[in-house]
């Protein structure tokens, strides 16, 4: 004859099942978030935040910046502003005139 589980046993296994389902739901949610972040990054990688045009990496005086091929906006990555500050000490005017000088 098979014994029926006690109330304590049913409660224990019920909590175990709830915990297992919660863990699976958390894992699925984390996976969805990673996939969404990767999809968003793929859609926006090297795209201008202003107009959506393509960004092209340019180097001027050893400082790499991203410039939009459409609106000509310039975008800086982490640490590049510090490099520009250093460039200022050695002649930032030349830096900007070479980047934005008259094109003829």
N, C-alpha and C positions, 0 to 999 in steps of 0.2 A: 504494500500500500504506500502511495506517495504522500508525503507530508506537505501540507500547505505552508508557505513561508509565514513567519510571524510578521506582525505589523512593523517591528523594528527592521526586519530584513527587507520588507517591501519598501519602507521609507529609505533605507540605505541605497538599495538598487535604483530607486526612483531618483535620488539625488545624484547618483553616479551617471545616470542617463541624461539628466538635465545638464550636468557639467560637461559631458561629452558633446552634447548638441551645441552648447554655448561655445565651446572651444572650436568646433567645426565652423560655426557661424563667424567667429572672430577671424579664423584663418581665411575663410572665403572673402570677408570684407577687406582684409589686408591685401589679398591678391588682387581684388578689384581696384583698390586704391593705387597699387603699383602699376597695374595695366593702364589706368586712366592717366597717371602721371607720365608714363612712357609715351602714350598716344599724344598727349598735349605737347610734350617735348618734341616729338617727331614733327608735329604740325607747325611748331613755332621756331624750331631750331634755325638759327641764322636768318631770321625774318625781322624786319624793322618793326618795332613796337608802335611807331607812329603811323606808317602808311601800309605796312605789310609787304613792302618790297624786299628783295634779297639783300642780305648784308654781305659785304666783301671785306675780308681782313686786309688791312693796309699797314705798312710799317713806315714810320717816319722817325728818324733819329732814335732808332732802337726801341720805339714804343709801338706796340701793335694795338690798333683800334679797329672797330668795325664801322664801316661807312655804308649807308644805304645807297644802292645804285639808282634809286628813283628820286627820293627827296633830298639826298646828300646829307642826311642827318648822321651824326657821329655818336656811337655808343661805346661806352667803356665797360670792361669787365673788372672784376674785383682786383684791386691793386694797381690798376692802370692810372688812376688819378694821382697816386703817390709818384708814379713814374713821370707823370706830366709836371708835377710840382718840382721834381728834380730837374726836369728838362727846362723849367722856368729859370732855375739857377744858372743854367748853361745856355740860355737864349730861347725861350719859348716863342718869342716873336717869330723866329725863323721857322719853328715847328709849324705854327699856325699859318704863316704865309705860304709855306710850301704845300700845306694841305688845302688851303682855301684861297690861294692866290688866284688872280684873274686867269681865266682860261681863254685862250684866244683863238 
